[in-house]
Amino acid sequence: MKKIIASNFKTNHSRETTREFMEDLNQYLVQKEIKNDVYVFPSATAFDKFDLSENLIVGAQNCYHTKSGSFTGEIGTIHLDEFGIKTILIGHSERRHILGESQKEVALKYNYFKALGYKIIYCFGEPLEVKQAGLTETLGYIWEQFDGIDLSYENLILAYEPVWAIGTGVSATIEDIATIHRKIKKKIDKPLLYGGSVKVCGLQDILEVPNVDGVLVGTASWAVEDFKKMVYIASKMDGSSKIIQCEKESN
């Protein structure tokens, strides 16, 4: 299976810089003949009609479970349809922990977009206090995030994102990633991405972990040159030597 690389812009990039990013990235994919699936999730105000390779997919970070209506500050599928967007992130940790989406709300959104045939990247993960309580508690917390979620849905990609390793500068160890991905894959046979302070240096090590089918990247993907390096690394994975040599980071 080819490795999947996804970039979540979060609340970053303008419409202009998003277009520049997409055009640059698309040109790179064509020139390098890269066939891996690459996803980019820009902010809603940067949605546009791009001329892209079929393996470069634009998705929505969020959408309310409606076509249109009276939901101030939200967007509906009418806004996604205008740009042909049929891919969405659901359950991201920031939607859950900062913006207060409950599992009931997450499941409602999931089932709405499932009924419409969207490609769903479904996110889940644990905060620091749960991780510190041990593996049993961590797995119990994770399984609860699948309540109301149809895991047999054919257009589903999973993304494990340990909340304690997002934007904190603290990275999960290879052992941490391997353990959780092994447990998840044992129960759910779906593509499984890792997302948690992923950087260019270290990406190959993560992609070589068994049961890691790709990555969902935040901060480290916002500079197009860095993201292109990530895409390149994923396209050249062959289990041999280091694809990109990185200088050892100083303390």
CYANA upper distance limits for C-alpha pairs under 8 A (distance plus 0.5 A):
  1 MET  CA    213 ASP  CA      7.98
  2 LYS  CA     36 ASN  CA      6.15
  2 LYS  CA     37 ASP  CA      8.17
  2 LYS  CA    213 ASP  CA      8.09
  2 LYS  CA    234 ALA  CA      8.33
  2 LYS  CA    235 SER  CA      7.91
  3 LYS  CA     36 ASN  CA      6.77
  3 LYS  CA     37 ASP  CA      7.92
  3 LYS  CA    207 LEU  CA      8.17
  3 LYS  CA    213 ASP  CA      5.78
  3 LYS  CA    214 GLY  CA      5.26
  3 LYS  CA    234 ALA  CA      6.22
  3 LYS  CA    235 SER  CA      7.66
  4 ILE  CA     36 ASN  CA      6.72
  4 ILE  CA     37 ASP  CA      5.80
  4 ILE  CA     38 VAL  CA      6.57
  4 ILE  CA     39 TYR  CA      8.40
  4 ILE  CA    193 LEU  CA      8.04
  4 ILE  CA    213 ASP  CA      6.83
  4 ILE  CA    214 GLY  CA      4.86
  4 ILE  CA    215 VAL  CA      6.93
  4 ILE  CA    234 ALA  CA      8.02
  5 ILE  CA     36 ASN  CA      8.27
  5 ILE  CA     37 ASP  CA      7.18
  5 ILE  CA     38 VAL  CA      5.50
  5 ILE  CA     39 TYR  CA      6.85
  5 ILE  CA    214 GLY  CA      6.09
  5 ILE  CA    215 VAL  CA      5.77
  5 ILE  CA    216 LEU  CA      6.81
  5 ILE  CA    217 VAL  CA      8.22
  5 ILE  CA    230 MET  CA      8.04
  5 ILE  CA    231 VAL  CA      6.90
  5 ILE  CA    234 ALA  CA      7.87
  6 ALA  CA     38 VAL  CA      6.15
  6 ALA  CA     39 TYR  CA      4.87
  6 ALA  CA     40 VAL  CA      6.22
  6 ALA  CA     41 PHE  CA      8.23
  6 ALA  CA    215 VAL  CA      6.70
  6 ALA  CA    216 LEU  CA      5.19
  6 ALA  CA    217 VAL  CA      6.51
  7 SER  CA     39 TYR  CA      6.65
  7 SER  CA     40 VAL  CA      5.27
  7 SER  CA     41 PHE  CA      6.56
  7 SER  CA    216 LEU  CA      6.44
  7 SER  CA    217 VAL  CA      5.42
  7 SER  CA    218 GLY  CA      6.49
  7 SER  CA    221 SER  CA      6.24
  7 SER  CA    222 TRP  CA      8.03
  7 SER  CA    227 PHE  CA      8.36
  8 ASN  CA     40 VAL  CA      6.67
  8 ASN  CA     41 PHE  CA      5.31
  8 ASN  CA     42 PRO  CA      7.13
  8 ASN  CA     61 GLN  CA      7.88
  8 ASN  CA    216 LEU  CA      7.55
  8 ASN  CA    217 VAL  CA      6.55
  8 ASN  CA    218 GLY  CA      5.58
  8 ASN  CA    221 SER  CA      8.09
  9 PHE  CA     13 HIS  CA      7.51
  9 PHE  CA     40 VAL  CA      8.00
  9 PHE  CA     41 PHE  CA      6.34
  9 PHE  CA     42 PRO  CA      5.60
  9 PHE  CA     43 SER  CA      7.11
  9 PHE  CA    218 GLY  CA      6.83
  9 PHE  CA    219 THR  CA      8.07
  9 PHE  CA    221 SER  CA      8.23
  9 PHE  CA    222 TRP  CA      6.86
 10 LYS  CA     41 PHE  CA      8.10
 10 LYS  CA     42 PRO  CA      7.35
 10 LYS  CA     43 SER  CA      6.83
 10 LYS  CA     61 GLN  CA      7.79
 10 LYS  CA    218 GLY  CA      7.85
 11 THR  CA     43 SER  CA      6.64
 12 ASN  CA     42 PRO  CA      8.26
 12 ASN  CA     43 SER  CA      7.50
 12 ASN  CA    222 TRP  CA      8.40
 13 HIS  CA     17 THR  CA      6.15
 13 HIS  CA     18 THR  CA      6.25
 13 HIS  CA     42 PRO  CA      8.05
 13 HIS  CA     43 SER  CA      8.04
 13 HIS  CA     46 ALA  CA      8.37
 13 HIS  CA    222 TRP  CA      8.47
 14 SER  CA     18 THR  CA      6.40
 14 SER  CA     45 THR  CA      8.18
 14 SER  CA     46 ALA  CA      6.65
 15 ARG  CA     19 ARG  CA      6.73
 15 ARG  CA     45 THR  CA      7.15
 15 ARG  CA     46 ALA  CA      4.57
 15 ARG  CA     47 PHE  CA      7.76
 15 ARG  CA     48 ASP  CA      8.48
 16 GLU  CA     20 GLU  CA      6.89
 16 GLU  CA     46 ALA  CA      8.21
 17 THR  CA     21 PHE  CA      6.53
 18 THR  CA     22 MET  CA      6.62
 18 THR  CA     42 PRO  CA      7.60
 18 THR  CA     46 ALA  CA      6.96
 19 ARG  CA     23 GLU  CA      6.57
 19 ARG  CA     46 ALA  CA      8.45
 19 ARG  CA     48 ASP  CA      8.40
 19 ARG  CA     50 PHE  CA      8.25
 20 GLU  CA     24 ASP  CA      6.56
 21 PHE  CA     25 LEU  CA      6.51
 21 PHE  CA    224 VAL  CA      6.39
 22 MET  CA     26 ASN  CA      6.41
 22 MET  CA     50 PHE  CA      8.22
 23 GLU  CA     27 GLN  CA      6.63
 23 GLU  CA     50 PHE  CA      8.46
 23 GLU  CA     52 LEU  CA      8.36
 24 ASP  CA     28 TYR  CA      6.80
 24 ASP  CA    224 VAL  CA      8.03
 25 LEU  CA     29 LEU  CA      6.82
 25 LEU  CA    224 VAL  CA      7.40
 25 LEU  CA    228 LYS  CA      7.15
 26 ASN  CA     30 VAL  CA      6.82
 26 ASN  CA     52 LEU  CA      6.58
 26 ASN  CA     53 SER  CA      7.10
 26 ASN  CA     56 LEU  CA      7.57
 27 GLN  CA     31 GLN  CA      6.62
 28 TYR  CA     32 LYS  CA      6.49
 28 TYR  CA    228 LYS  CA      7.89
 29 LEU  CA     33 GLU  CA      6.17
 29 LEU  CA     34 ILE  CA      5.51
 29 LEU  CA     35 LYS  CA      8.12
 29 LEU  CA     53 SER  CA      8.38
 30 VAL  CA     34 ILE  CA      7.16
 30 VAL  CA     53 SER  CA      8.01
 34 ILE  CA    232 TYR  CA      8.23
 34 ILE  CA    235 SER  CA      6.89
 35 LYS  CA     55 ASN  CA      7.02
 35 LYS  CA    235 SER  CA      8.00
 36 ASN  CA     55 ASN  CA      7.15
 36 ASN  CA    231 VAL  CA      8.47
 36 ASN  CA    234 ALA  CA      8.16
 36 ASN  CA    235 SER  CA      6.83
 37 ASP  CA     55 ASN  CA      5.29
 37 ASP  CA     56 LEU  CA      6.72
 37 ASP  CA     57 ILE  CA      8.06
 38 VAL  CA     55 ASN  CA      6.57
 38 VAL  CA     56 LEU  CA      5.38
 38 VAL  CA     57 ILE  CA      6.69
 38 VAL  CA    231 VAL  CA      8.05
 39 TYR  CA     56 LEU  CA      6.37
 39 TYR  CA     57 ILE  CA      5.26
 39 TYR  CA     58 VAL  CA      6.34
 39 TYR  CA     59 GLY  CA      7.37
 40 VAL  CA     56 LEU  CA      8.14
 40 VAL  CA     57 ILE  CA      6.81
 40 VAL  CA     58 VAL  CA      5.53
 40 VAL  CA     59 GLY  CA      6.62
 41 PHE  CA     58 VAL  CA      6.38
 41 PHE  CA     59 GLY  CA      5.31
 41 PHE  CA     60 ALA  CA      6.00
 41 PHE  CA     61 GLN  CA      6.18
 42 PRO  CA     46 ALA  CA      6.75
 42 PRO  CA     47 PHE  CA      7.50
 42 PRO  CA     58 VAL  CA      8.04
 42 PRO  CA     59 GLY  CA      7.76
 42 PRO  CA     60 ALA  CA      7.36
 42 PRO  CA     61 GLN  CA      7.53
 43 SER  CA     47 PHE  CA      7.60
 43 SER  CA     60 ALA  CA      7.94
 43 SER  CA     61 GLN  CA      7.40
 44 ALA  CA     60 ALA  CA      7.42
 44 ALA  CA     61 GLN  CA      8.16
 47 PHE  CA     83 PHE  CA      7.43
 48 ASP  CA     83 PHE  CA      6.62
 49 LYS  CA     83 PHE  CA      6.19
 52 LEU  CA     56 LEU  CA      6.74
 52 LEU  CA     57 ILE  CA      8.39
 57 ILE  CA     87 THR  CA      8.35
 58 VAL  CA     85 ILE  CA      7.05
 58 VAL  CA     87 THR  CA      7.60
 59 GLY  CA     85 ILE  CA      6.46
 59 GLY  CA     86 LYS  CA      7.28
 59 GLY  CA     87 THR  CA      5.06
 59 GLY  CA     88 ILE  CA      5.71
 59 GLY  CA     89 LEU  CA      7.95
 60 ALA  CA     80 LEU  CA      8.20
 60 ALA  CA     85 ILE  CA      7.70
 60 ALA  CA     87 THR  CA      6.78
 60 ALA  CA     88 ILE  CA      5.17
 60 ALA  CA     89 LEU  CA      6.88
 61 GLN  CA     88 ILE  CA      6.45
 61 GLN  CA     89 LEU  CA      5.62
 61 GLN  CA     90 ILE  CA      8.06
 62 ASN  CA     88 ILE  CA      7.06
 62 ASN  CA     89 LEU  CA      6.72
 62 ASN  CA     90 ILE  CA      7.35
 63 CYS  CA     74 GLU  CA      7.26
 63 CYS  CA     75 ILE  CA      5.94
 63 CYS  CA     76 GLY  CA      6.20
 63 CYS  CA     77 THR  CA      7.60
 63 CYS  CA     88 ILE  CA      8.34
 64 TYR  CA     74 GLU  CA      6.63
 64 TYR  CA     75 ILE  CA      6.45
 64 TYR  CA     76 GLY  CA      5.94
 64 TYR  CA     77 THR  CA      8.30
 64 TYR  CA    109 LYS  CA      7.62
 65 HIS  CA     76 GLY  CA      7.34
 65 HIS  CA     77 THR  CA      8.36
 65 HIS  CA    108 LEU  CA      7.99
 65 HIS  CA    109 LYS  CA      5.80
 65 HIS  CA    112 TYR  CA      6.45
 65 HIS  CA    113 PHE  CA      7.82
 66 THR  CA     76 GLY  CA      5.79
 66 THR  CA     77 THR  CA      6.88
 67 LYS  CA     76 GLY  CA      5.27
 67 LYS  CA     77 THR  CA      5.04
 67 LYS  CA     78 ILE  CA      5.80
 68 SER  CA     75 ILE  CA      7.98
 68 SER  CA     76 GLY  CA      5.57
 68 SER  CA     77 THR  CA      7.41
 68 SER  CA     78 ILE  CA      6.75
 69 GLY  CA     76 GLY  CA      8.30
 71 PHE  CA     75 ILE  CA      8.34
 75 ILE  CA     79 HIS  CA      6.87
 76 GLY  CA     80 LEU  CA      7.50
 77 THR  CA     81 ASP  CA      6.38
 78 ILE  CA     82 GLU  CA      6.96
 79 HIS  CA     83 PHE  CA      7.82
 80 LEU  CA     84 GLY  CA      6.71
 80 LEU  CA     85 ILE  CA      5.57
 80 LEU  CA     86 LYS  CA      7.80
 81 ASP  CA     85 ILE  CA      6.45
 81 ASP  CA     86 LYS  CA      8.22
 86 LYS  CA    117 GLY  CA      8.27
 86 LYS  CA    118 TYR  CA      5.46
 86 LYS  CA    119 LYS  CA      6.76
 87 THR  CA    118 TYR  CA      5.86
 87 THR  CA    119 LYS  CA      5.03
 87 THR  CA    120 ILE  CA      6.38
 87 THR  CA    121 ILE  CA      8.25
 88 ILE  CA    118 TYR  CA      7.54
 88 ILE  CA    119 LYS  CA      6.92
 88 ILE  CA    120 ILE  CA      5.72
 88 ILE  CA    121 ILE  CA      6.79
 89 LEU  CA    120 ILE  CA      6.50
 89 LEU  CA    121 ILE  CA      5.42
 89 LEU  CA    122 TYR  CA      6.58
 89 LEU  CA    123 CYS  CA      7.77
 90 ILE  CA    106 VAL  CA      7.35
 90 ILE  CA    109 LYS  CA      7.96
 90 ILE  CA    110 TYR  CA      7.16
 90 ILE  CA    120 ILE  CA      7.31
 90 ILE  CA    121 ILE  CA      6.77
 90 ILE  CA    122 TYR  CA      5.51
 90 ILE  CA    123 CYS  CA      6.66
 91 GLY  CA     95 ARG  CA      6.93
 91 GLY  CA     96 ARG  CA      6.95
 91 GLY  CA    101 GLU  CA      8.49
 91 GLY  CA    106 VAL  CA      6.33
 91 GLY  CA    122 TYR  CA      6.36
 91 GLY  CA    123 CYS  CA      5.36
 91 GLY  CA    124 PHE  CA      6.86
 92 HIS  CA     96 ARG  CA      6.90
 92 HIS  CA    122 TYR  CA      7.92
 92 HIS  CA    123 CYS  CA      5.48
 92 HIS  CA    124 PHE  CA      7.19
 93 SER  CA     97 HIS  CA      6.24
 93 SER  CA     98 ILE  CA      8.20
 93 SER  CA    123 CYS  CA      7.61
 93 SER  CA    124 PHE  CA      7.30
 93 SER  CA    125 GLY  CA      7.69
 93 SER  CA    161 GLU  CA      7.98
 93 SER  CA    163 VAL  CA      6.95
 94 GLU  CA     98 ILE  CA      5.54
 94 GLU  CA     99 LEU  CA      6.95
 95 ARG  CA     99 LEU  CA      5.35
 95 ARG  CA    100 GLY  CA      6.82
 95 ARG  CA    101 GLU  CA      6.27
 96 ARG  CA    100 GLY  CA      5.51
 96 ARG  CA    101 GLU  CA      5.00
 96 ARG  CA    102 SER  CA      6.88
 97 HIS  CA    101 GLU  CA      7.79
101 GLU  CA    105 GLU  CA      6.39
101 GLU  CA    106 VAL  CA      6.90
102 SER  CA    106 VAL  CA      6.67
103 GLN  CA    107 ALA  CA      6.50
103 GLN  CA    145 GLN  CA      6.94
103 GLN  CA    147 ASP  CA      7.70
104 LYS  CA    108 LEU  CA      6.68
104 LYS  CA    148 GLY  CA      8.01
105 GLU  CA    109 LYS  CA      6.74
106 VAL  CA    110 TYR  CA      6.59
107 ALA  CA    111 ASN  CA      6.59
107 ALA  CA    147 ASP  CA      7.82
107 ALA  CA    148 GLY  CA      5.87
107 ALA  CA    149 ILE  CA      6.36
108 LEU  CA    112 TYR  CA      6.71
109 LYS  CA    113 PHE  CA      6.85
110 TYR  CA    114 LYS  CA      6.46
110 TYR  CA    120 ILE  CA      8.30
110 TYR  CA    149 ILE  CA      7.50
111 ASN  CA    115 ALA  CA      6.60
111 ASN  CA    149 ILE  CA      7.85
111 ASN  CA    150 ASP  CA      8.39
112 TYR  CA    116 LEU  CA      7.24
113 PHE  CA    117 GLY  CA      6.89
113 PHE  CA    118 TYR  CA      6.07
113 PHE  CA    120 ILE  CA      8.23
114 LYS  CA    118 TYR  CA      6.30
114 LYS  CA    119 LYS  CA      8.35
114 LYS  CA    120 ILE  CA      8.05
114 LYS  CA    153 TYR  CA      7.97
117 GLY  CA    155 ASN  CA      7.76
118 TYR  CA    155 ASN  CA      7.34
119 LYS  CA    155 ASN  CA      5.32
119 LYS  CA    156 LEU  CA      6.57
119 LYS  CA    157 ILE  CA      8.18
120 ILE  CA    155 ASN  CA      6.78
120 ILE  CA    156 LEU  CA      5.57
120 ILE  CA    157 ILE  CA      6.62
121 ILE  CA    156 LEU  CA      6.63
121 ILE  CA    157 ILE  CA      5.18
121 ILE  CA    158 LEU  CA      6.04
121 ILE  CA    159 ALA  CA      7.03
122 TYR  CA    156 LEU  CA      7.65
122 TYR  CA    157 ILE  CA      6.71
122 TYR  CA    158 LEU  CA      5.40
122 TYR  CA    159 ALA  CA      6.39
123 CYS  CA    158 LEU  CA      6.60
123 CYS  CA    159 ALA  CA      5.18
123 CYS  CA    160 TYR  CA      6.44
123 CYS  CA    161 GLU  CA      7.20
124 PHE  CA    142 ILE  CA      7.13
124 PHE  CA    145 GLN  CA      6.89
124 PHE  CA    158 LEU  CA      8.48
124 PHE  CA    159 ALA  CA      6.99
124 PHE  CA    160 TYR  CA      5.83
124 PHE  CA    161 GLU  CA      6.44
124 PHE  CA    162 PRO  CA      8.21
125 GLY  CA    141 TYR  CA      8.46
125 GLY  CA    142 ILE  CA      6.49
125 GLY  CA    160 TYR  CA      6.11
125 GLY  CA    161 GLU  CA      5.39
125 GLY  CA    162 PRO  CA      5.15
125 GLY  CA    163 VAL  CA      6.50
126 GLU  CA    130 VAL  CA      6.59
126 GLU  CA    131 LYS  CA      7.02
126 GLU  CA    138 THR  CA      7.01
126 GLU  CA    141 TYR  CA      7.26
126 GLU  CA    142 ILE  CA      7.21
126 GLU  CA    161 GLU  CA      8.08
126 GLU  CA    162 PRO  CA      5.72
126 GLU  CA    163 VAL  CA      5.97
126 GLU  CA    164 TRP  CA      7.73
127 PRO  CA    131 LYS  CA      7.01
127 PRO  CA    162 PRO  CA      7.06
127 PRO  CA    163 VAL  CA      5.28
127 PRO  CA    164 TRP  CA      5.68
128 LEU  CA    132 GLN  CA      6.63
128 LEU  CA    163 VAL  CA      7.45
128 LEU  CA    164 TRP  CA      5.37
129 GLU  CA    133 ALA  CA      6.88
130 VAL  CA    134 GLY  CA      7.56
130 VAL  CA    137 GLU  CA      6.88
130 VAL  CA    138 THR  CA      6.13
130 VAL  CA    141 TYR  CA      8.04
131 LYS  CA    135 LEU  CA      7.37
131 LYS  CA    137 GLU  CA      7.90
131 LYS  CA    138 THR  CA      6.01
133 ALA  CA    137 GLU  CA      6.59
133 ALA  CA    138 THR  CA      7.79
134 GLY  CA    138 THR  CA      6.68
135 LEU  CA    139 LEU  CA      6.58
136 THR  CA    140 GLY  CA      6.66
137 GLU  CA    141 TYR  CA      6.62
138 THR  CA    142 ILE  CA      6.74
139 LEU  CA    143 TRP  CA      6.58
139 LEU  CA    180 ILE  CA      8.44
140 GLY  CA    144 GLU  CA      6.89
141 TYR  CA    145 GLN  CA      7.37
142 ILE  CA    146 PHE  CA      7.77
143 TRP  CA    147 ASP  CA      7.82
146 PHE  CA    151 LEU  CA      8.49
151 LEU  CA    156 LEU  CA      7.99
151 LEU  CA    188 ILE  CA      7.64
156 LEU  CA    190 LYS  CA      7.46
156 LEU  CA    191 PRO  CA      8.20
157 ILE  CA    190 LYS  CA      6.66
157 ILE  CA    191 PRO  CA      5.67
157 ILE  CA    192 LEU  CA      6.70
157 ILE  CA    193 LEU  CA      8.06
158 LEU  CA    190 LYS  CA      7.25
158 LEU  CA    191 PRO  CA      6.58
158 LEU  CA    192 LEU  CA      5.21
158 LEU  CA    193 LEU  CA      6.54
159 ALA  CA    192 LEU  CA      6.07
159 ALA  CA    193 LEU  CA      4.94
159 ALA  CA    194 TYR  CA      6.12
159 ALA  CA    195 GLY  CA      7.04
159 ALA  CA    215 VAL  CA      8.21
159 ALA  CA    216 LEU  CA      7.47
160 TYR  CA    181 HIS  CA      8.34
160 TYR  CA    192 LEU  CA      7.66
160 TYR  CA    193 LEU  CA      6.66
160 TYR  CA    194 TYR  CA      5.59
160 TYR  CA    195 GLY  CA      6.48
161 GLU  CA    165 ALA  CA      8.18
161 GLU  CA    166 ILE  CA      8.03
161 GLU  CA    194 TYR  CA      6.62
161 GLU  CA    195 GLY  CA      5.06
161 GLU  CA    196 GLY  CA      5.82
162 PRO  CA    166 ILE  CA      7.44
162 PRO  CA    172 ALA  CA      8.40
162 PRO  CA    195 GLY  CA      7.82
162 PRO  CA    196 GLY  CA      6.49
163 VAL  CA    196 GLY  CA      7.82
164 TRP  CA    168 THR  CA      7.40
164 TRP  CA    170 VAL  CA      7.78
165 ALA  CA    169 GLY  CA      7.31
165 ALA  CA    170 VAL  CA      5.61
165 ALA  CA    171 SER  CA      5.73
165 ALA  CA    172 ALA  CA      6.87
165 ALA  CA    196 GLY  CA      5.51
165 ALA  CA    197 SER  CA      6.39
166 ILE  CA    170 VAL  CA      8.07
166 ILE  CA    195 GLY  CA      8.35
166 ILE  CA    196 GLY  CA      5.39
166 ILE  CA    197 SER  CA      5.79
167 GLY  CA    196 GLY  CA      8.37
167 GLY  CA    197 SER  CA      6.82
167 GLY  CA    219 THR  CA      8.17
168 THR  CA    197 SER  CA      8.25
169 GLY  CA    197 SER  CA      7.31
170 VAL  CA    197 SER  CA      7.83
171 SER  CA    196 GLY  CA      7.29
171 SER  CA    197 SER  CA      6.45
171 SER  CA    198 VAL  CA      8.35
172 ALA  CA    176 ASP  CA      6.31
172 ALA  CA    177 ILE  CA      7.07
172 ALA  CA    196 GLY  CA      7.81
173 THR  CA    177 ILE  CA      6.92
174 ILE  CA    178 ALA  CA      6.52
174 ILE  CA    205 ASP  CA      8.12
174 ILE  CA    206 ILE  CA      7.19
174 ILE  CA    209 VAL  CA      7.78
175 GLU  CA    179 THR  CA      6.53
176 ASP  CA    180 ILE  CA      6.95
177 ILE  CA    181 HIS  CA      6.50
177 ILE  CA    194 TYR  CA      8.19
177 ILE  CA    206 ILE  CA      8.40
177 ILE  CA    209 VAL  CA      8.20
178 ALA  CA    182 ARG  CA      6.43
178 ALA  CA    209 VAL  CA      6.58
178 ALA  CA    210 PRO  CA      7.18
178 ALA  CA    211 ASN  CA      7.97
178 ALA  CA    212 VAL  CA      8.47
179 THR  CA    183 LYS  CA      6.85
180 ILE  CA    184 ILE  CA      6.65
181 HIS  CA    185 LYS  CA      6.47
181 HIS  CA    192 LEU  CA      8.01
181 HIS  CA    210 PRO  CA      8.36
181 HIS  CA    211 ASN  CA      6.30
181 HIS  CA    212 VAL  CA      7.23
182 ARG  CA    186 LYS  CA      6.60
182 ARG  CA    210 PRO  CA      8.00
182 ARG  CA    211 ASN  CA      6.72
183 LYS  CA    187 LYS  CA      7.37
184 ILE  CA    188 ILE  CA      6.41
185 LYS  CA    189 ASP  CA      6.16
185 LYS  CA    190 LYS  CA      7.82
185 LYS  CA    192 LEU  CA      8.19
185 LYS  CA    211 ASN  CA      7.19
191 PRO  CA    213 ASP  CA      6.29
192 LEU  CA    211 ASN  CA      7.49
192 LEU  CA    212 VAL  CA      6.38
192 LEU  CA    213 ASP  CA      5.79
192 LEU  CA    214 GLY  CA      7.39
193 LEU  CA    212 VAL  CA      6.35
193 LEU  CA    213 ASP  CA      5.91
193 LEU  CA    214 GLY  CA      5.12
193 LEU  CA    215 VAL  CA      5.17
193 LEU  CA    216 LEU  CA      6.75
194 TYR  CA    212 VAL  CA      7.10
194 TYR  CA    213 ASP  CA      8.39
194 TYR  CA    214 GLY  CA      6.91
194 TYR  CA    215 VAL  CA      5.15
194 TYR  CA    216 LEU  CA      6.53
195 GLY  CA    215 VAL  CA      6.10
195 GLY  CA    216 LEU  CA      5.17
195 GLY  CA    217 VAL  CA      6.36
195 GLY  CA    218 GLY  CA      8.48
196 GLY  CA    216 LEU  CA      8.36
196 GLY  CA    217 VAL  CA      7.83
197 SER  CA    217 VAL  CA      7.73
197 SER  CA    218 GLY  CA      7.76
197 SER  CA    219 THR  CA      8.12
197 SER  CA    220 ALA  CA      8.14
198 VAL  CA    202 GLY  CA      7.97
198 VAL  CA    203 LEU  CA      7.04
198 VAL  CA    215 VAL  CA      8.10
198 VAL  CA    216 LEU  CA      8.40
198 VAL  CA    217 VAL  CA      6.39
198 VAL  CA    218 GLY  CA      8.12
198 VAL  CA    220 ALA  CA      7.30
199 LYS  CA    203 LEU  CA      6.48
199 LYS  CA    217 VAL  CA      8.40
199 LYS  CA    220 ALA  CA      6.01
200 VAL  CA    220 ALA  CA      7.79
200 VAL  CA    226 ASP  CA      7.21
200 VAL  CA    227 PHE  CA      8.39
200 VAL  CA    229 LYS  CA      7.40
200 VAL  CA    230 MET  CA      6.38
201 CYS  CA    244 ILE  CA      8.29
201 CYS  CA    245 GLN  CA      8.37
201 CYS  CA    246 CYS  CA      6.37
202 GLY  CA    206 ILE  CA      6.97
203 LEU  CA    207 LEU  CA      6.68
203 LEU  CA    230 MET  CA      7.70
203 LEU  CA    233 ILE  CA      8.23
204 GLN  CA    208 GLU  CA      6.62
204 GLN  CA    233 ILE  CA      7.17
204 GLN  CA    234 ALA  CA      7.97
204 GLN  CA    237 MET  CA      8.10
204 GLN  CA    242 LYS  CA      7.94
204 GLN  CA    243 ILE  CA      8.10
205 ASP  CA    209 VAL  CA      7.24
206 ILE  CA    212 VAL  CA      7.77
207 LEU  CA    212 VAL  CA      6.39
207 LEU  CA    213 ASP  CA      7.51
207 LEU  CA    214 GLY  CA      6.79
207 LEU  CA    215 VAL  CA      8.29
207 LEU  CA    234 ALA  CA      7.97
207 LEU  CA    237 MET  CA      8.49
208 GLU  CA    212 VAL  CA      7.81
208 GLU  CA    237 MET  CA      8.49
208 GLU  CA    239 GLY  CA      7.55
214 GLY  CA    234 ALA  CA      8.35
217 VAL  CA    221 SER  CA      6.38
218 GLY  CA    222 TRP  CA      7.57
220 ALA  CA    226 ASP  CA      7.39
220 ALA  CA    227 PHE  CA      7.77
221 SER  CA    226 ASP  CA      6.62
221 SER  CA    227 PHE  CA      5.22
222 TRP  CA    226 ASP  CA      8.17
222 TRP  CA    227 PHE  CA      7.56
223 ALA  CA    227 PHE  CA      6.87
224 VAL  CA    228 LYS  CA      6.49
225 GLU  CA    229 LYS  CA      6.90
226 ASP  CA    230 MET  CA      6.96
227 PHE  CA    231 VAL  CA      6.73
228 LYS  CA    232 TYR  CA      6.58
229 LYS  CA    233 ILE  CA      6.64
230 MET  CA    234 ALA  CA      6.77
231 VAL  CA    235 SER  CA      6.73
232 TYR  CA    236 LYS  CA      6.82
233 ILE  CA    237 MET  CA      6.85
233 ILE  CA    243 ILE  CA      6.71
233 ILE  CA    244 ILE  CA      7.85
236 LYS  CA    243 ILE  CA      7.79
237 MET  CA    243 ILE  CA      8.37
